[in-house]
Amino acid sequence: MSECSCDCTSTECKSEGCSTGSCNVNPQDFLEKSHELNRIKKVIGVVSGKGGVGKSLVTSTLAVLMRRKGYKVGILDADITGPSIPKMFGVTKKAEGSELGIYPQRTHNNINVMSINLLLEKDDSPVIWRGPIISGTVKQFWTDVIWGDIDYLFLDMPPGTGDVPLTVFQSIPLSGIVIVTSPQDLVSLIVRKAYNMAKSMNIPVLGIVENMSWLKCPDCGKEIQLFGKSKIEEVASKLGVPVLGKMPIDPSIAELCDNGDIEKLNHSYLDCAVENIEKATMDKCPIKKKWSDQK
């Protein structure tokens, strides 16, 4: 019997070199320990099956709303080749390190942020790295960054189901993922890819957020469905997961992001998403004082 050397992502082995058909690999075996100074209670991955659907916007919005509830929040920007989190929060100061590890930067309202742009000399310097190096960098953001006490750490993931998502799913103990999509006809396939990857690796799917759902006419107030009628409820029902919220194309939100003022957002599009994440993770994250009471 030949020895199986495949890199399994589930208990079912697809390798031709494995005559048993099963490696009996526990996904927990690949988990990495975070820095010894960290006390991270819940880790939420924000994923998408394709790029350009507003994943970073959803990540930032969820983090801001959680912070307003009084939670200690962090954002790990795992999109190494397309980082946008620092820009959206107006974070320009570089990350600092010591013999203990790397310290993330803080936003105006004390959200911890770590991104590759906080390590590059110039923000517009391209990251021309191969997959293993990129994956290793994301892993280091988990193992070497001193996040401290965090109730919710949000991971802004790169799109797709490639090296980095696989590394994150295997190496970081995710409490669950939120899938971000848009209302195009391709949505069903895109969502199913992300859903099936998570399920194959025993990662809970907390729900789906649809971005760019509509555009409100500035003159008459009519909601215009630029991509046609949404099918997200039907898709979510078939998968057995909730629709956490829908976000429109809103120029005012885009302006906040461009100006680094995402923490000034004033809408309720994802209030339901935050409530659902709270309910799903309440065992280790009791509600703190409201953010407004702590200012």
C-alpha positions as CSV (number, residue, x, y, z in Angstrom):
1,M,0.0,0.0,0.0
2,S,1.5,3.3,-1.0
3,E,1.6,6.2,1.5
4,C,-0.8,9.1,0.9
5,S,1.1,12.4,0.6
6,C,-1.8,14.5,-0.5
7,D,-2.7,17.9,1.1
8,C,-6.3,17.1,2.1
9,T,-8.8,19.7,2.8
10,S,-11.4,17.3,4.0
11,T,-11.6,13.7,5.2
12,E,-12.3,12.5,1.7
13,C,-9.1,11.9,-0.2
14,K,-9.0,12.5,-4.0
15,S,-5.4,11.6,-4.5
16,E,-4.6,8.8,-6.9
17,G,-1.7,7.9,-4.6
18,C,-4.1,7.1,-1.7
19,S,-5.4,3.6,-2.1
20,T,-7.7,3.8,0.9
21,G,-9.7,6.7,-0.4
22,S,-9.6,8.5,2.9
23,C,-6.7,10.2,4.7
24,N,-8.7,10.7,8.0
25,V,-7.2,14.1,8.3
26,N,-8.8,16.4,10.9
27,P,-8.9,20.0,9.7
28,Q,-8.0,21.0,13.3
29,D,-4.6,19.5,12.8
30,F,-3.5,22.4,10.6
31,L,-4.5,25.2,13.0
32,E,-1.8,27.7,14.0
33,K,-1.6,29.3,17.4
34,S,-2.0,33.1,17.6
35,H,0.6,35.2,19.4
36,E,0.9,34.4,23.1
37,L,-0.2,37.9,24.0
38,N,-3.5,37.6,22.1
39,R,-6.9,36.8,23.5
40,I,-9.1,36.6,20.4
41,K,-12.5,35.3,21.1
42,K,-14.2,35.1,17.7
43,V,-12.8,35.2,14.1
44,I,-15.2,36.0,11.3
45,G,-14.1,35.5,7.7
46,V,-15.7,37.7,5.0
47,V,-15.5,35.9,1.7
48,S,-16.7,36.0,-1.9
49,G,-16.6,33.7,-4.9
50,K,-15.4,36.5,-7.2
51,G,-13.9,39.9,-7.0
52,G,-15.5,43.3,-7.2
53,V,-18.6,42.6,-5.1
54,G,-17.7,44.9,-2.1
55,K,-16.2,42.4,0.3
56,S,-14.0,45.0,1.9
57,L,-16.9,47.4,2.3
58,V,-18.9,44.7,4.1
59,T,-16.0,43.8,6.3
60,S,-15.4,47.4,7.3
61,T,-19.1,48.0,7.9
62,L,-19.5,45.0,10.1
63,A,-16.4,46.0,12.1
64,V,-17.7,49.6,12.6
65,L,-21.1,48.4,13.7
66,M,-19.6,45.9,16.1
67,R,-17.3,48.5,17.6
68,R,-20.3,50.8,18.2
69,K,-21.8,48.1,20.3
70,G,-18.8,48.3,22.6
71,Y,-16.9,45.2,21.4
72,K,-13.2,45.2,20.9
73,V,-12.7,44.7,17.2
74,G,-9.9,44.0,14.8
75,I,-9.6,43.7,11.0
76,L,-7.0,41.4,9.4
77,D,-6.7,42.4,5.8
78,A,-5.9,39.1,4.1
79,D,-6.3,40.6,0.6
80,I,-2.5,41.0,0.2
81,T,-2.4,42.0,-3.5
82,G,-5.5,44.3,-3.3
83,P,-5.5,45.8,0.2
84,S,-8.0,48.6,0.8
85,I,-8.8,48.5,4.5
86,P,-6.3,51.2,5.7
87,K,-7.5,53.6,3.0
88,M,-11.1,53.2,4.0
89,F,-10.3,53.9,7.7
90,G,-7.8,56.7,6.9
91,V,-4.9,54.8,8.5
92,T,-1.6,56.0,7.2
93,K,0.9,55.3,9.9
94,K,3.0,52.2,9.4
95,A,2.8,49.2,11.6
96,E,5.6,49.0,14.3
97,G,7.4,46.0,15.5
98,S,9.6,44.9,18.4
99,E,11.3,41.7,19.6
100,L,7.8,40.6,20.8
101,G,6.1,40.9,17.4
102,I,4.2,43.3,15.2
103,Y,1.7,45.9,16.5
104,P,-1.3,46.7,14.4
105,Q,-2.4,50.3,13.9
106,R,-5.6,51.7,15.4
107,T,-8.4,53.6,13.7
108,H,-10.0,56.8,15.1
109,N,-12.4,54.6,17.1
110,N,-9.9,52.0,18.2
111,I,-10.4,49.3,15.7
112,N,-7.1,47.3,15.3
113,V,-6.0,47.0,11.7
114,M,-3.3,45.0,10.1
115,S,-2.6,45.1,6.3
116,I,0.3,44.6,4.0
117,N,0.0,48.4,3.1
118,L,1.1,49.1,6.7
119,L,4.4,47.4,6.0
120,L,5.2,48.7,2.5
121,E,7.3,51.8,2.1
122,K,4.8,53.2,-0.5
123,D,1.1,52.4,-0.5
124,D,1.1,52.1,-4.3
125,S,3.9,49.6,-4.4
126,P,2.7,46.4,-6.1
127,V,2.9,43.1,-4.2
128,I,4.5,40.8,-6.9
129,W,4.6,37.6,-4.9
130,R,3.8,34.0,-5.6
131,G,1.0,32.2,-3.8
132,P,3.0,30.5,-1.1
133,I,4.6,33.8,0.0
134,I,1.2,35.5,0.1
135,S,-0.3,32.7,2.1
136,G,2.6,32.8,4.5
137,T,2.2,36.5,5.0
138,V,-1.5,36.1,5.9
139,K,-0.5,33.3,8.4
140,Q,2.0,35.6,10.0
141,F,-0.7,38.3,10.5
142,W,-2.3,35.7,12.7
143,T,0.8,34.3,14.5
144,D,3.1,37.3,14.8
145,V,0.8,40.3,15.2
146,I,0.0,41.4,18.7
147,W,-3.8,42.0,18.5
148,G,-4.3,41.9,22.3
149,D,-7.8,41.4,23.6
150,I,-10.2,41.1,20.7
151,D,-13.9,40.1,20.8
152,Y,-14.3,40.0,17.0
153,L,-11.5,39.7,14.5
154,F,-12.8,40.2,10.9
155,L,-10.8,38.7,8.1
156,D,-11.1,40.5,4.7
157,M,-10.4,37.6,2.4
158,P,-9.2,37.7,-1.2
159,P,-11.8,36.5,-3.7
160,G,-12.1,32.9,-4.9
161,T,-11.1,29.6,-3.4
162,G,-7.3,29.6,-4.0
163,D,-4.2,29.5,-1.9
164,V,-5.0,32.3,0.6
165,P,-8.6,31.2,1.5
166,L,-7.3,27.6,1.8
167,T,-4.5,28.7,4.1
168,V,-6.9,30.8,6.3
169,F,-9.5,28.0,6.5
170,Q,-6.8,25.5,7.5
171,S,-4.7,27.7,9.8
172,I,-7.0,30.1,11.6
173,P,-9.8,28.9,13.9
174,L,-12.8,30.6,12.1
175,S,-16.0,31.0,14.1
176,G,-17.8,31.3,10.8
177,I,-17.9,33.1,7.5
178,V,-20.1,35.7,5.8
179,I,-20.5,35.4,2.0
180,V,-20.7,38.6,0.0
181,T,-22.2,38.6,-3.4
182,S,-24.1,40.8,-5.9
183,P,-27.5,40.3,-7.6
184,Q,-26.3,39.1,-11.0
185,D,-27.4,35.8,-12.6
186,L,-24.0,34.3,-11.8
187,V,-24.8,34.7,-8.1
188,S,-25.9,31.1,-7.5
189,L,-22.7,29.6,-8.8
190,I,-20.5,32.1,-7.0
191,V,-22.2,31.6,-3.7
192,R,-22.3,27.9,-4.0
193,K,-18.5,27.8,-4.6
194,A,-17.8,29.7,-1.4
195,Y,-20.4,27.8,0.5
196,N,-19.1,24.4,-0.6
197,M,-15.5,25.2,0.2
198,A,-16.5,26.3,3.7
199,K,-18.7,23.2,4.3
200,S,-16.0,20.8,3.0
201,M,-13.7,22.2,5.7
202,N,-16.3,22.3,8.5
203,I,-16.4,26.1,8.6
204,P,-19.9,27.5,9.7
205,V,-21.6,29.7,7.1
206,L,-23.3,32.5,9.1
207,G,-25.2,33.9,6.1
208,I,-25.0,36.0,2.9
209,V,-24.8,39.7,2.3
210,E,-25.9,41.0,-1.1
211,N,-24.2,44.2,-2.1
212,M,-25.2,46.6,-5.0
213,S,-28.8,45.4,-4.6
214,W,-30.3,48.7,-5.9
215,L,-29.6,52.3,-6.7
216,K,-32.0,55.0,-5.5
217,C,-32.8,57.6,-8.0
218,P,-31.7,61.0,-6.6
219,D,-34.6,62.8,-8.3
220,C,-37.7,60.5,-7.7
221,G,-36.4,58.2,-5.0
222,K,-37.3,55.1,-7.0
223,E,-35.2,52.0,-6.4
224,I,-33.5,50.9,-9.6
225,Q,-32.3,47.3,-9.8
226,L,-29.3,47.7,-12.1
227,F,-28.5,44.0,-12.2
228,G,-32.0,42.7,-12.5
229,K,-34.2,41.1,-9.9
230,S,-32.4,39.7,-6.9
231,K,-32.3,35.9,-6.6
232,I,-30.5,35.8,-3.3
233,E,-33.4,34.7,-1.1
234,E,-33.9,31.7,-3.4
235,V,-30.2,30.8,-3.3
236,A,-30.0,31.2,0.4
237,S,-33.1,29.1,1.0
238,K,-31.6,26.2,-1.0
239,L,-28.4,26.3,1.0
240,G,-30.2,26.7,4.3
241,V,-28.5,29.9,5.3
242,P,-30.0,33.3,6.1
243,V,-29.7,36.5,4.1
244,L,-28.0,38.8,6.6
245,G,-28.6,42.0,4.7
246,K,-28.7,44.0,1.4
247,M,-26.7,47.1,0.6
248,P,-27.4,49.5,-2.2
249,I,-25.1,51.4,-4.5
250,D,-24.8,54.5,-2.4
251,P,-22.5,57.4,-3.5
252,S,-22.4,58.7,0.1
253,I,-20.8,55.5,1.3
254,A,-18.3,55.5,-1.5
255,E,-17.4,59.0,-0.6
256,L,-16.8,58.0,3.0
257,C,-14.5,55.2,1.9
258,D,-12.5,57.5,-0.4
259,N,-12.0,60.0,2.3
260,G,-11.0,57.4,4.9
261,D,-14.1,58.1,7.0
262,I,-15.9,54.8,6.9
263,E,-16.4,55.0,10.7
264,K,-18.8,57.9,10.1
265,L,-21.3,55.7,8.2
266,N,-24.9,56.2,9.1
267,H,-27.1,53.5,7.8
268,S,-28.8,50.3,9.0
269,Y,-28.3,48.0,6.0
270,L,-26.3,45.5,8.0
271,D,-27.8,45.9,11.5
272,C,-29.5,42.5,11.0
273,A,-26.1,40.9,10.0
274,V,-24.5,42.2,13.2
275,E,-27.4,40.8,15.3
276,N,-27.1,37.4,13.7
277,I,-23.4,37.3,14.2
278,E,-23.9,38.2,17.8
279,K,-26.5,35.5,18.3
280,A,-24.3,32.9,16.6
281,T,-21.3,33.8,18.8
282,M,-22.9,34.9,22.1
283,D,-21.3,32.2,24.2
284,K,-17.9,34.0,24.4
285,C,-18.8,37.6,23.6
286,P,-21.1,39.2,26.2
287,I,-22.5,42.5,25.1
288,K,-20.5,45.5,26.3
289,K,-21.4,49.1,26.8
290,K,-22.5,50.9,23.7
291,W,-19.8,52.6,21.7
292,S,-21.5,56.0,22.2
293,D,-21.2,55.5,26.0
294,Q,-17.5,54.9,25.8
295,K,-16.6,58.0,23.8
